[in-house]
C-alpha cells in the first residue's frame, strides 16, 4: 500500500493543473496524455481503476463496421484510423483478428451486399488489414466446423482488432503511464463535489478505505466519471450540452468452444450483432444491448437465456451450453452521449457510441461523455488541447505519451529470455509463450522479472491453480500496480476471475501465498473480504456450484 499512501499524501499537499475524476478509459488516457506532456495532473476514482464500464467490454478494438448501415462514414473513418493507430502503437497488445460473419435465411441484407460493405469498410480503413472474402455456406463449414450452416445463405470474413489481454489491464497501463511521468493517481478515493474558489477548484474527497477526507486543489476539473458523469456534474453545479442514456450488455465466459483464433459473428434473433470471441483458454459470448435507466445493473435470467439460446441455435455443439458451463459473467453499461435537450428518443440501437467533450471555459471544467476504447488516444489528445486553451501550460506539447517501448528494448528482452530458456517454463494450458505474455503486460519491467528469476528460480513458479501468473508478477503488482483489494488483482490487473471458476480459486493453496505477497499481514483480511463480497457487493455476477446464476444490483461506491 506504499504507492497508494504516497499518492494520497500528494493529493493533500500539492496544487495541480488538472484533477480528473474517474479512472476508466477516458480518465486514464487523459491522465497519461497530460502527465506525459508535462502537466501536473491528479486522477482519482471512487472504486478501482477501470472498475465499471471499462472492465465489461467485448475486448474488441474495431472501426465501427455497424455504423456502415446508418451511413455514418465520418465516424467509421475516424474509428478505423484510431484502430490502425492502436495496432501500430501496441503491436503486442492490440492485434488484428478475423471476423467470420454468418448470414441466415430471411436476413434483411443478402450476404454479397454485406460483403461489398466489408470491402468499403476496408477501403475506408486505408486497406490496413487483410482483405475481406465472401464465403458460401460450404466455405463457412470448411473454415469453422462448429457453425451450424443449415439456415445459412452465406457469409463474409473481414478484419478488425482485439485486446490480447483484458480491457481493464489495458486501462491500468495508461494509469501506470501517468504515474511514470510524475502524475498522481489513487483508487478508492471518492469525489464528494467541488467548488470554485477564485481561479481554483477545491474538490472534497474521501478515502473509501479509511474514511479520511482530503481537499484537492486544481486549476482545471475534468469529469470523466463514465456512467456517473451526470451525477457528478450535479455535485459541481455544471449544466452541459450532453447527457447519458444507458445500454446494458452482458457476456458469458465459457470453456473454449473452438481452437481457431477468430471472432465468430452472427445476427441474433432480434437483428443485433452477436459474437463468439476467443479469450485465452476460454470463449466469451454475447452481447446484449438493452436500454436501462440507471448505470447499476445485473445480468438477469432473461439476459443469460437470450445469450445461451442464440449461441446454441447457431453452433453445432455436442451438448447445448447451459448455466453449468458458465465460468463467469461480465455485465455493465455503455454510457451513450445524447444532447441534453433531446436525442435519447431516437432508435436506441442506432445511437452513436462516439464521445463528446463539453467545455465550460468560464469555470475551467470539462465533462467527457460516451466514448469507445478504440478512440482513447484521440480522447487524450483532445483533452490536452482543451486544457491548453484554458491557459494551462503544456511544457512538452510534442511528446508522444503512448505506445510500447522501443523495438530494440523488446529485442534485448527476447534475447535474454532465449538465453534463459524462459519459454520452457510456459504452463501447459497457456495460450502463448511466457516471454510473449511478460513483454506484453510489463514492457521494460519484464527485464527486471528475468533478473528476479535468474536470482531465484522460485519466482517463475505459478501460484494460483489454473492460471499463468508467476510469483514475480505478484511481487511486481505489489510494488507498482496499486492493488488495494484482492479483486483488483484477480479481476482487473489480471483476468483470473473471468477464466477460473471461483470454487477452483477457493481451493488453490497458492491463493493464500499470493495474498501474503500482495498484502502482508493484511492477507487473511483481504482474502476473507473478497469471498465475503462474492456475488453481492463486487458489482459482478457469478455462477454457483449448481449452475444457478447469482447476480448483484448493488452499486459500487
Buried (B, 14 or more C-beta within 10 A) or exposed (E): BEBBEEBBEBBEEEEBBBBBBBBBBBBBBBBBBBBBBBBBBBBBBBBBBBBBBBBBBBBBBBBBBBBBEBEBBEBBBBBBBBBBBBBEBBBBBBBBBBBBBBBBEEBEEEBEEBBBBBBBBBEBBEEBBEEBBBBBBEBBBEBBEBBBBEBBBBBBBBBBBBBBBBBBBBBBBBBBBBBBBEBBBBBBBBBEEBEBEEEBBBBBBBBBBEEEEBEBBBBBBBBBBBBBBBEBBEBBEBEBBBBBBBBBBBBBBBEEBBEBEBBBBBBBEEEBBBBBBBBBBBBBBBBBBBBEEEBBBBBBEEBBEBBBBBBBBBBEEEEEBEBEBBBBBBBBBBBBBBEBEEBBEEEEBEBBBBBBBBBBEEBBBBBBBBBBBBBBBBBBBBBBEBBBEBEBEBEEEEEEBBBBBEEEBBEBBBEBBEEBEBBEBBEEEBBEBBBBBBBBBBBBBBBBBBEBBEEEEEBBBBBBEBBBBBBBBBBBBBEBBBBBBBBBBBBBBBBBBBBBBBEBBEEBEBBEBBBBBBBEEEBEEBBEBBEEBBBBBBBBBBBEEEEEBBBBEEBBE
